[in-house]
Amino acid sequence: MRRIAAIVPLLLAAAGAHAADVSTPVSTPASVSAPLQSAEPPPQLFGKPMVFRGTLGDKQVQLSIRPKNPADEGLEGEYFIFGSSQKVLLAGDGEGDALLLEESENGKDISGQWDGKLEGDTLSGNWTSADFSITRPFVLKVLSTSAPAPAKKATGTR
């Protein structure tokens, strides 16, 4: 998980560097150039359970992710390759539309990493093996999303 904590700031810094390359015309009206102020932060795209289905390289896969409890601890989930009964565990972070997950086939050792971006209903990017010797593209479509389960109300008896 330390790799994720180190990579996410680098991704955000790189995105900011590209934004700085765009020059603004001198005559831009203030109403156009002023950033929109919002009282609420933008919605977290990965803030609810999501199921995706598509391809990892030439394999058909289904991937499920959900916020950890508490939600500020990142994401967790699993995926499987169709035709195989093995579920591979996932853990990582979603920041805006970017997703970075580490996987573990045995529950303790990292076996790979998913680095992707959600655009519309498509999550795409690259999967890389733990030793960085294999990279495969993935393209997954949102199959379903669900709202987080409501908190149970305390019911007291007298």
Salt bridges, closest charged atoms under 4 A:
GLU76 OE2 - ARG66 NE 3.70
GLU78 OE1 - ARG66 NH2 3.15
ASP97 OD2 - LYS117 NZ 3.81
GLU102 OE2 - ARG3 NE 3.38
ASP121 OD1 - LYS141 NZ 3.74
